Amino acid sequence: MKKNVHHKPIVNFKPDKQIKTLLDVFERAVHHEEQAFYTKDRHKYFRPEEFSVLYRKAEILSLFLIEKGLKKGEKVAIFSDNRIEWLISDMAILMAGAITVPRGADSTVGEIGFILEHSESSMVFIEHFRLYKKISKIISEKDIPTFIMDEAFPLDVLEKNNFFSIHTILKENFHLLDHHPNTLNKMADSITGDDLFTIIYTSGTTGNPKGVMLTHSNMIYQIEVVPKYLELTEKDRVLSILPVWHIFERFMLYTIINSGACFYYTNPKDLMEDFIRVKPTIMASAPRLWEQLYHKLHERIEKTEALNRELFDLSYKIKQNVRRAKNILDGNTTDTRPKNIFEILIEKVKAVFTIATLTLPDMYMDPLFLMRVRAMLGGELRGTLSGGGALPIHIDEFFNAIGIPVYEGYGMTECSPLISLRAKGKIIEGTVGFTPEGTTVKLIKEDGREAKIGEQGVIFVKGPGIMKGYYKNPVATSQVLNDGWMNTGDIGVMYANKAISIKGRAKDTIVLLGGENVEPVPIEVILTQHKLIEQAVVVGQDKKHLGALIWPSYEKIKDAGYIKDEFDYSVNLNENKALIHLFANVIHKLISEENGFKSFERVTALRFLPEKLKIGETLTNLQKIKRNIVHAKYHNLIEEMYGEHI
């Protein structure tokens, strides 16, 4: 693809200029001649737009915003999901020296109202008419310049409310580039790494969202360290599916821009088709997506002939054993048990023998069976990023074993976001990898002492990615930030090889009546790995024993002979004693001492949820459980379950 010379940016490019802000990143990326961002037309064909063209549009929009009174340091809210106009708007806001305050279009009216008021945004960008109808009262009351992203927004509503259409601005204001030849250059020179580029309001699980203040330096640090882990180049093709307002996708977006790779916007509905169309080389998503892909792949395999299924299982088993043996030789394990030299030698000899005996069968079987599975995902996927929650171990191992490395990472908005990430050749299932250069992690036990290797403790982080604080909330800031150390609130373990494993959330910890502390997440992960259980919430605070709220897989319980329409709310599954008994047996087998659980971690009560947990209500955007909301909403159901044992 040839670069369009008519879209030469007005900002002066200096090849040897040190990258200090995101504006420097955008400016340099203009000279990636093959870089394009792909969106779908109404026929679902991918249409490219060169980054240099997008950059030029951002310059025009930025100058328009400045003419309309936008000042350096002011906040501008964007309420939108993934689309090309989001990138143009974000760049324009930053070019004007302002601060982007993003949030998804599916946010509640209360959240949007709070964010607009608390952030003191002087302008607002709205994605489409559906969102406008939801928040029209708030927009009317705020009476601030409002910009519309969707070209199909009703013209009469635009004119009536004096809204600005981004598309109209870009068509009618090309002259601004000639009238203000030095404005953006001067603004870019005035911005430093310590200036804020965004305030992101976290979904949170309690109270009002908190505004995380991130600086240009925070993000530049991330951009510099991540490509070294992923070996990103301008030849990569990346599918985008996570919400762009979230820091995970946002940092991926900037990293891709910096690398020169091509970016493709997709959605869950079209994802399997787009794997074939795009043949992505890298993709990032939350664990739930990889779970869904895992099940879709297995469903396709299950539809093949019995012999093919058996040969696939055999091929996977061979690949799995070879990978496990290689991990032992490379020291990529989470084993903390002390071993003598003789035990270590025996392990390594067994690993060498396994590799020697299975390599040839693997070379034969892989092209026949596992290559077909990789082809379902485009055939060129050389790595996947998973973040925002724990990836079930069997899914983690599956993708790694079949030749699609999972670069699972760990982070949070307050760390912009990366804290740790797996590296090529150092992918250890059950861990979230290693802290990058410049970032330091320590684990603190309940008694205040620093945890030793193999001991659990709350994770504290220090480094260039740590936020400036919570906007207008010094009390909340002081609760998590002390002397540069960020208290993540997550419980983890560090192994001898410096890999980190996340064991739970400190504030998620359930304290039973007997004083035992239980981490619900590992139990929930095991439960939802079973084909009958789609969602699970472990409860039991101040109770004698644990219980679980279950959303079953209606397709699977139908296969088991229990006819129940998922959307027929008149039928109460909790009245079906046979179904309760079936799930009780499943849970007893899963959460057992044989599977490594302690006796007090056994789940001895259950109830079926009347409705599925939903994002924005009982789940955060990364599908983490809002426990306080669930507990409040289903208080009666929880109390009821403790009247019976299973």
N, C-alpha and C positions, 0 to 999 in steps of 0.2 A: 504494500500500500504506500503510495507516494504522498509525501507531505504537501499540503496545500499552502503555497507561498503567500497567498493572499490573506492568510490568517496569522501573519507574523505578529507576536505580542509586542506591546509597547514597552514592557519592562525590559531593561537592558540585561542581557545574559553574560555572565562572567564565568567561564569554565573553571577557573581556579578558586572561585569564591567558596569560603567555608560555609557549610550548611548549618545555620543557627536557628532558623524558624521554618515553619511549614511553607511560608511564601517562597523561601529558597528552594524547597523541594518541588513545588509546583513550577517554578520558573525553570529549573533544570530539566524537569520532565517534559517540557515542551519540545525538547530536542531529541526525544525518543521518537524517531520518525515512524516507526511501525506500531506504536502503541495506540490502541483504540478501545473504546468502551462500547459494548454491544447491548442493544435493547431490542425488544421484539415489536414488530409492527402488528397490525390487526390480524394478519394471516399467520402470525407466530413465527415469522422468519426473522432471524437475527440481522439487525442493520448496524453497521459500525459508524462511530463518530470519533475522529481523531482527537487525541487529548489536546493538541494545539488549538483545535476548533473550540473545544469546551473551555479552554483557558481564555480564549479571546472573548467568548460570550460572558465569562465571569468578569472580565475587565469592564465590559460595557455595563453589566448589572451593578458592579461595584461603584462605578462613577455615577450611576443613576441614584444609588442609595446615598452617596455622599451629597449629591445635589439636593436630595430630599431631607438633608439634615443629619444624617448618621455621623456620629463623632467617634473618634478613637476611644476604645475602652467601653463603649456602650454595648448592651446585650441585645441580641436579636434571636427570637424564638423561631424554631422550625418544627412544625407538627406534620410529619410525613413519614411514609415508609420508603423502601428502596426504589429509587428512580433516578434517571440521569439529571433531572432538574435539581435534585437534592445536592449533588456534587457541585453543580454550577452555583447554586445559592450559597453553599458553605464556603466555597472558594471566594465568592464575591464579598461575603461578610468579612472574611479574614483579610482580604486585600484592603478593605476599608479600615482595618485596624480594630474592628469590633470583635465581639465574642459570641460564638454560636451556642445557643441553648436548645438542643434537639430533644425531641420526644416522638414516639410513634403515633400514627393516626388512630390506632386502636385504644389509645389512652382514655381514661374516664374523664367526664366533664370536670369532676372535682380535681383530678390531677392537673389537667390543663389550666384550670383557673388558678390553682395554687402556684404552679410554675410561672405563669405570666405575672402574677402579682409579686411573688417572692423574688424573682430574678430581676424585676424592674425593667423588663424588656421594652425597648423603645419602638421596635417594629416586630411584625410577626409574619411568618410564611405559612400558608395553609395548603395542604396537598390538593384536596378536591371538594366537590360540592357536598358529598355525604358527610365529610368532617365538618364543613361549615354549618350545615343544618344542625349538627349536634351541639356546636359551641357558639352559635350565632349570638346568643344573648351575652356571652362573655366578651366576644369581639366588639359588640356594640357598646358595652359598658366601658371597655378599655379605651376606645376611640384613638387608636394608634394606626399608623400606616400599615396596611395589610396587603400582602402579595400572594397571588394564586399561582400554583405550579401547573395544574392540569389545564391543558389547552381547551378541553371540552367544558370548562366551567361556564354556566349560563351567562351570556353577555348582559342580559337585563339586570341580573343580580350584581354583576361587576359594576355597571354604570350607576345603579341605584345607591350602592354603598361606597362609591368612589374607591374601589379596590384596584390594585395594579396587577395586570397579567404579565408574568415573566416573559412569555412568548411575544407579547406585544412590545414590551420594553426592548427586547433584543432586536426586533424587526425595525423599530422606529428611532433608535438612539445610537446608531453607528457613528454619528457625528461627534459624540462625546469623546471618542478616542483622539480626534484632531483638536478639539477644544481644550482638552486637559492632558497634554502630552507628558507632563512630569508629575502629576498628582500622585499616581500610584507608586512611582519610583521613590518619591519623598516619603510616602507613608511606609513603604517597605523598609526603608533605611531607618525609620524611627522605631520600628518594632524590635524588641530584644527577646532572647530566649526566656526571660523571666516573666514576660507578658502572658496573660491568659489567652488561650485560643478557644476554650470551651468551658461551660459549666454543665455537667451532666447530672440530672436528678435521678438518683438510683431508685429502682422499684421498691426495694426494701420489703420487709415482712411485718414491720410495725410502724405506726405513726405516719406522719407526712414524709415524703421523700426528701432526702438531703442533697444539696447541690454540691457536687464534687468539682473543685476548681483545679483544672489542669493547665499547665503552661506549655508553651512551644517546646521548651527544653525537655519536658517530660516525654512528649511524643517523639522528638528527634532521637532521643536515647533508644526508644523502642525500634524505630525505623533502622537504626544502625546495627542493632544486635540480632534481630530476627532473621534477616536474609542469610546470615552466616549459618544459622541452624538449618534453614530450609533450602539453601543454595538457590534462591530465587534469581531468575534472569529474565531478560526481555523476551525470551522464547516461551515463557510459561503462559498457560491459559487457565484462568481462575473463575470458577463459578461462584456467584454471590447469592446467598440465601438468607443469611442472618439479618435481623433488623439493623439498619445502618446507624440508627441513633445510639445503639449500644456500643460500648467502647471496644468490644472484641472485633466486630465487623468494621468499626471506624478505623482501628489501627491496622487492620488488614487492608482496607481501602488505601490508606496513605502509604503503606508498605509496597503495595502493588504499583501505585503511581511512581514511587521512587525507583522501583526495579525496572520499569519499562514494560512490564508484562501486560497482557490483554485481559480485560475484565468483562464478564458476561453476567447480566442480570437474569435470574431465574426465579422460580417459585416452587413450593412443594408439589403442586399439582403436575407441573411439567418436568419435574426433576429427572425421572428415569429416561424420558425422551431426550432431554438436554444432555445427559451423559453421553448419549450416542452422537448427538449433533456436534457438540463442542469438543468432545474428547479431552476433558480437562486434565491438567497435569497436577494441579493443587486445588484443594478445597477446604474451607473451614466451616465448622458447624458445631452445634451443641450435641451432646451425647445422644439425645433422643433421635436425631436424624440417622445416626449410624445404626441405632437399634432398628429403626424402620427399614433401612436398607438391608440389614442383616436378615430380617424376617422376609422381605420381598424376594431376596435372592434365594432363600431356602424354600419359599413357596414355589418359585419357578423350578427349582431342582426337584421338589416333591411331585411335580406334574410330569416328570419324565418317566421313562420305563424303569422297572425295579432294578434291572441290571445296572443301568446308568447311575441310579442312586447309590447302589452298593459300591460301585467303582469310584464314585465321587467321594464317598465317606472314607474309602481306603486311601485315596489320593491325599485327602486332607489329613488323615491320621499320619501318613508318612511325612508330609510337610511339617506337621505339628511337632512330631518327635525330632526331626532334623533341626528345627528351629530351637527347641528346648535344649538340645545337646550343644548347639553353637552358643547359646546363652551361658551355659555352664562354663564352656571354654573361655568365653570373653569376660566372665565375671559379671554378666548382666542379670543378677538375681537379687531377690529381697530376703535372702536367707540370713538370719542374724544368729543362728545357733553356732556356738564355738565348735570348730572342727580341728582334729589333729591332722598332721601331715599325711598319715596313712588314709584317712577318710577322704581328704581332698584328692589324693592320687587316684583312689578307686573311682571317685566320681568322674574325674577327667578321662580315665581309661575307658569307662563305660560310654562317655560322651563321644570319644574318638571312634569307638567300635560302632556306635549307633550311626554316626555320620558315614563311616566307611561302608556299612551294609545297606544303608537306605538312599545314598546319593544317586546311584544308578536307577533304582525304581522311581525315584522322584523325578529324575530327568526324563524318564519315559512317560510317567503319568501326568505330569504338570501340563504339557501342551495339549493333552487329550481332554482334561477335565477342568483344572483350575484356571487355565487360560480363558476358558469360556466364561467363567464367573467374572474374571477381570474385564472381559469384553463387554459385559452388561453395564459396566461403569465407564465405558469408553475405551478401555484397553491401554490408556496411557497415563493413568493416575499413578504418580510416583510418590505421593504422600498426601495424608489427610491431617488436618488440624482438628482436634477436639478440645473444647474448653467450656467452662460454665457449669460443670458438674462431673460426677464420677461416671466413667464409662464402664459398664459391666465387664468383668474380666473375660468372660467367654467370647464376647463380641470383640473386645480388644485383641485377644489372641487370634481370633479368626482372621481379621483383616491383615494383621501382621504376618500370619502364617501363609496366607495365600499370595503374599507379595505386594500388599498395599500398606506401606508403613504408616502407623498411626502416631503422629507427633502430638501426643496428649500434653496439654499445658495446664498451668494453674495461674490464676490471676484474679484481679478485682478492679473495679472502676477506679478506686482510690490509688491504684498502682499503675494505671494507664496502659494496659492492664497487666503486663507480663511480670510474673514472679519467678516462674520456672517453666522449662520446656524440654521435652526430649530432643535428643540430637541424633543425627544420622549415625548408625552403628551403635547407638547407646539407647535403644528402645527397650525399656524394661516394663513388662506388663505389671499393672498394679501400682505404678508410680506416675508422677507428673514431671519427671525429668529433673533437670539441674538448673540452678540459678545461673543467669548469664553473668559475664564479667561486669563488675561494677555494682552488682546487687549482693547484699549480705542478708542471710537468714539465720535466726536463732530460735530455738524452741524452749519455751518456759513452762515448767511443770507447775502444778497447783501450789506447791510450797514455795514458789518463787525462784527455785534453782533452775539452772540451765540443764535441759535434758541431754543425756548422753546418747551415743549411737544406739538406735533400736528402742529408745524410750519415747513415749508420747508426750507432747507438749503443745501449747498454743504457739502458733507461728507468728513471729515478729519479723518485719522486713525493713531494710534501710537501703536506699539507693537513689539514683537519678530519676526513677519513675514515680516516686512518691508524690502525691498531690500537695498542693499548697494549703489545703484545708477545705472545710465545708463553708459554703458561702453564707455569710451573715449568721453563722452558728458556731461561735467560739467554744461553747460548752461541749458540743458534740465533737468538735475538733480535738479538744484537750483530752477527751475520753479515749481516743484511738491513737493520737500522735504525741509522742514524748521524746524529746531530744533526737528527732529525726526518725525514730523507730515507729513503724505502723503496726498496730495490733490488729491482725486480720480477723481474729475471732475463730479461726479454723484450727482444728486439732490435727497435728501431723506427726510423722516419724521420719527421721533421716537415717539412711543406711550407711554402711561403711564405705560404699562407693559414691556417697554424697547425693544419691537420688532421694527424692522426697515422695512420701506417700501421704495422701489426705485421708484421715480417719473419721472425720465428722466435723460438726460445727459446735463450738463451745456453747453457744446459746441454744442449740438444738438438743443438747444433752437432756435426757429424761432421768429424773431422780425418783426412784421407786420409794415406796413407803419404808422399806427396810434400809434405805440409804444407798443402795446400789446405783451407780451411774451407768447409763446405757446410751450408746450412740445409735440413733434410729436409722441413719442413712445406710450403713452396711446391711442391715436387716431388710430394708426396703428394696435395695438393689437385688438381693437374693430372691425376694418374693416376686419382683416384677420380671425376673428372668424366666419364671415358669409360664408356660403357654396359656394357662388359665387366668393369669393375673396381669391386667394391663396397668393398673395404678394401685399403690398401697401407701397408706400413711400409718406409721406406728405411733401409738399413744400410750399413756400410762403414768403421766406425771402425778406423783403422790398416791399412786395406786399400789396394790400388792404385787401386781404382775402386769405384763404388757398386753396390749390389745392392738388390733389392726382394722382400719377402715379400708375396704377393698372395692375397687371398680374392676369387675371381671371382663374377660374377653368374651363378648357375647357370641361371636362366631364359634369360639371353641366350646363354650358350654352348650351351644346348640348341637355341635358335633357329639357331645357327650350325652345327648338325649334330653336336655332341658330346654324346652321351647319358651323363649321369652324375647320379645321385641325390645331392643335397646331403648327405643323412644316411647314405649308404652309405660307411662308413669303410674298407671293404675295398679300394676302388679308389684307387690313388695317382695323382693327376693328374700328378705329376712324372715319371711313366714314359711319359706320352703326348707324344712328341717333336713331333707335329704341333701339339698345343695349345700347347706351349712356344714353338714357332716363331711361331704366330699372335700370342701375347701379346708376344713379343719385338719383332715388327714394330710392334705398336701402341705399345709403350713407346718404341721408336726414333723414331717420328714425333712423339710427344707431347713427349718431353724432348730437344729439338733446339735447335740454334743459331737456327733460324728462329723458334722460339717464345721466344727470349730467354734460353736457358740456355747457360752456358759449357761448354766441351768437357769439363772435369773433373766437371761435374754430370750427364753422361750416365750412365744406368743400364745396366750391361753384364752383369748377372747377375740371375736371378730364380728363385724357388721358390714353389710354391703352398702355402699354409698348410693343415695337416691339419684345422684347425677354425677357426671364426669367432672373431674377437676379441670378448670379452664384458665387459660392465660389471661391475666388482667383481673381475675377474681380471686381464685385460690392458688394460682401459680404465678410466679414472676415471668418475665419475657424469656428467660432461659430455663423455664419449666422447673424452677426450684419451688418447693412447697412453702406457701405462706402459712406457717403452722398456727400462728395465733388466729388467723382468719378461719382456718379449717376447724380449729378447736371451738371457736365461738359459734360458727355456723352449725356445727353438728354436735353441740354440747349435749343435747338430750339423747342423741343416738349413742354417744360415747358412754354416758352414764348408764344408759339402758343395757349396754353390752356387759357391764360389770355386774349385772344381776345374775349372769349365767357364766358358766365355764364351758369351754369346748374340749 
